[in-house]
Amino acid sequence: MRYAMSLAGLDPSGGAGLLADIKTFEAWHIRGLGVCTALTVQTDTAFLGVEWISAGNIIAQALPLVQQYPVDYCKIGIVSHPETIAEVIAAIRAVRPGIAFVLDPVLRASAGYAFHNAIHSKWISILPSIKLLTPNYDEAVAMSGLPDGEAGSRSMAALCAVLLKGGHRPHRPGLDTLFQQHAETDLPPTGNQAFPKHGSGCVLSASITAALASGLPLEDACRAGKDYTYRYLMSSPALVGWHEKK
């Protein structure tokens, strides 16, 4: 049995956050373990509010899981602040030193709600603790402090691998690029069109996490995660799709 853990917000609609991550893990035949980082009030079309879970409560949920189960990969979604992420990672690594983290830096809900506006130096400080960062173009700008998402991703790749998502790229829509210290790899769109989905970024990062937990190397995991996400996008014209077994 292989395991992956998600630290993410509870979306009652099931399209994003913790519930979407667990659905994705199980579609990959990975047993999903979930830690709640925020209680949200939302549907697939509207975001109405959030109540943040403290670092202490996140840690209290996570430690029994990593003590009992051989969790090698953990995906992180919305968390109140980068300093909270740093505190949580340190506590988990003290129990399970080899665990690797995939960070999906959700700074704004798809319905437009801004979660926080932490300055870029706070984000930069946690990147050495991350295996993979999965920002969209605007998030790469905000996190790096640079005015261009590609340049920002390239700069942050000195600290951790960065998969710049193509959904919001102004000049290369649909094209994802994996930035590593000494390499850049383009991942072209899987298909020519897709139905938009609430939580598609959550599904992508969770799918990559599951692929890593399955034993795939990073570039292959990013390709497999992108393919899985496209199938999810095409599973239904509705804003919340269906997760099908791999």
Secondary structure as UniProt FT lines:
FT   STRAND          3..10
FT   TURN            12..13
FT   HELIX           17..27
FT   TURN            28..29
FT   STRAND          31..42
FT   STRAND          47..52
FT   HELIX           55..68
FT   STRAND          73..76
FT   HELIX           82..95
FT   TURN            97..98
FT   STRAND          100..103
FT   TURN            110..111
FT   HELIX           120..126
FT   HELIX           127..129
FT   STRAND          132..133
FT   HELIX           137..144
FT   HELIX           149..156
FT   TURN            157..159
FT   STRAND          161..164
FT   TURN            167..168
FT   TURN            173..174
FT   STRAND          176..180
FT   TURN            181..182
FT   STRAND          183..187
FT   TURN            198..199
FT   HELIX           200..213
FT   TURN            214..215
FT   HELIX           218..233
FT   TURN            234..235
//
